[in-house]
Amino acid sequence: MKRSRSRRTVKTQEAPIPALAKALLSLALCALLGGCYFMSAQPLFAPERGACPFAAEERFETVQADPEAGPLPDGADRPTLRIATHGAHCLAERSDEPEVERLLFVPLRRGAWIVQSETDSALYFIARLRGDRLSFHFPDCDHFSESRLRRLGVVTEDDAGRSTCLANDARQIEILFRSWRMRAPVQIYRRIES
């Protein structure tokens, strides 16, 4: 059965201009990622909620960078991901990207964390660590009912068939991500020796 899409917007108090600019940058990131995820104009989780689950520094190689393409074939260039503990945060650096990302890992359940990526604004996703595999899962706005999002106060906007969810409270992310049925990861990495 095909799900109908409607233009939906839930109005809340307007954000100041800098926060709005950050949200617009996040929307551009959403389009680049090929789906629409949970974002906020500024980080919602306090640093004391975080606990970087890695040793001082760990390295991972890319196993799957695109869920549509599947695992990388043998012999393919495998960008690496270096993650280092920096207080409550993790600093993540990919070998194929020049920026270092600040990530706050907030415990969700055993072996899983809500990750708050803190670049120009905040993007939220789930990280799972199972053995030597690290996977990133991105809950999509469309995985949740419009009425549930509205009850929680999450601002949703549908633009050209893509829903964007802007959160304004960490509880919104926690409640939704705890109830989210884990789906296939978007990115998968394998731990490698330094």
C-alpha positions in Angstrom: 0.0 0.0 0.0 1.4 3.3 -1.0 1.6 6.0 1.6 0.3 9.4 0.6 2.4 12.4 1.3 1.0 15.7 2.2 2.6 19.1 2.8 2.8 19.4 6.6 4.1 22.0 8.8 3.9 22.4 12.6 4.5 26.0 13.7 6.5 26.9 16.8 8.2 30.0 18.1 10.5 31.5 15.4 14.2 31.0 15.8 16.7 33.9 15.7 18.3 34.5 12.3 21.6 32.8 13.1 19.7 29.6 14.2 17.6 29.8 11.1 20.7 30.1 8.9 22.1 27.0 10.7 18.9 25.1 10.1 19.0 26.0 6.4 22.5 24.6 6.2 21.2 21.4 7.8 18.5 21.2 5.2 21.1 21.4 2.5 23.0 18.5 4.3 19.7 16.6 4.4 19.4 16.8 0.6 23.0 15.7 0.2 22.5 12.7 2.4 19.6 11.5 0.2 17.0 11.5 3.0 15.7 13.8 5.7 16.7 13.2 9.2 16.5 14.9 12.6 18.3 18.2 13.0 18.4 21.2 15.3 19.7 24.7 14.9 22.0 24.1 17.9 23.1 21.1 19.9 20.3 19.9 22.3 22.2 17.3 24.4 24.4 18.8 27.2 28.0 17.5 27.1 27.6 15.8 30.5 25.1 13.4 28.9 27.9 12.2 26.6 30.3 9.4 27.0 32.7 8.7 24.1 32.7 4.8 23.9 36.1 4.5 22.3 39.6 4.2 23.7 41.9 7.2 23.3 41.9 6.7 19.5 40.5 4.0 17.2 40.5 3.6 13.4 37.9 2.1 11.2 37.7 1.4 7.4 34.7 1.9 5.3 32.7 -1.3 4.5 29.6 0.4 3.1 29.3 4.1 2.4 26.1 4.0 0.4 23.2 1.7 1.3 21.9 1.6 -2.3 25.3 0.5 -3.6 25.8 -2.1 -0.8 29.2 -3.2 0.5 32.4 -1.9 -1.2 33.9 -4.6 -3.5 37.2 -6.2 -2.7 40.1 -4.0 -3.8 38.1 -0.8 -3.7 39.4 2.3 -2.1 38.3 2.2 1.5 38.3 5.6 3.3 39.2 5.4 6.9 37.5 6.9 9.9 39.6 8.0 12.9 37.8 8.5 16.2 39.5 10.0 19.2 38.2 10.7 22.7 38.1 14.4 23.5 36.5 14.8 27.0 32.8 13.7 26.7 33.0 14.1 22.9 34.5 12.1 20.2 36.4 13.7 17.4 35.8 12.0 14.0 37.9 12.5 10.9 37.5 10.7 7.6 40.5 10.2 5.4 38.5 11.5 2.4 37.1 14.7 4.0 39.1 17.6 5.4 36.8 18.4 8.4 37.0 17.0 11.9 33.5 16.4 13.4 32.7 16.8 17.0 30.3 13.9 18.0 28.5 13.5 21.3 27.6 9.9 22.0 24.6 9.8 24.3 23.8 6.2 25.6 20.6 4.8 24.1 20.8 1.1 25.0 23.6 -1.5 25.2 25.9 -1.1 22.3 23.9 1.8 20.8 24.1 5.6 21.2 22.3 8.7 20.0 24.9 10.7 18.2 24.8 14.5 18.1 27.0 15.7 15.3 28.1 19.2 16.1 29.3 21.1 13.0 27.4 24.2 11.9 24.2 22.9 13.5 23.3 19.5 14.9 22.4 16.3 13.1 21.1 13.3 15.0 21.6 9.6 14.2 22.2 6.3 16.0 25.6 4.5 16.2 25.8 0.8 17.0 29.0 -1.0 17.9 28.9 -4.8 17.5 32.3 -6.5 17.8 34.6 -4.8 15.2 31.7 -3.2 13.3 30.5 0.4 13.8 27.3 1.3 11.9 25.4 4.5 11.6 21.6 4.5 11.3 19.6 7.6 10.4 16.0 7.6 11.5 14.0 9.3 8.9 11.1 11.7 9.7 8.7 9.6 7.6 9.3 6.6 10.0 7.1 8.4 12.5 3.5 9.4 12.3 2.6 13.0 11.8 0.4 13.1 14.9 3.2 11.7 17.1 5.7 14.3 15.9 3.2 17.0 16.4 2.4 15.8 20.0 6.1 15.9 20.8 6.4 19.4 19.3 8.8 18.4 16.5 8.7 20.9 13.6 8.1 18.9 10.4 8.2 20.3 6.9 7.6 18.3 3.7 9.4 19.8 0.6 9.2 17.9 -2.7 8.5 14.6 -1.0 11.2 14.9 1.6 10.3 15.5 5.3 12.6 17.4 7.5 12.3 17.2 11.3 13.7 20.1 13.4 13.9 19.3 17.1 14.0 21.9 19.8 14.5 19.6 22.9 16.7 16.6 23.5 13.7 14.7 24.9 12.1 14.7 21.5 15.1 12.9 20.0 15.4 10.5 22.9 11.7 9.5 22.9 11.6 8.9 19.1 14.9 7.2 18.8 14.2 4.8 21.7 11.0 3.7 20.0 12.5 3.5 16.5 12.7 0.1 14.9 16.3 -0.2 13.8 16.6 -0.4 10.0 19.5 -1.1 7.7 22.5 1.1 8.4 23.5 3.9 6.1 27.2 3.6 6.8 29.2 0.6 8.1 32.8 0.6 9.3 35.2 -2.2 10.4 37.8 -1.6 13.2 41.4 -1.8 12.0 44.7 -1.9 13.9 46.4 1.4 14.2 
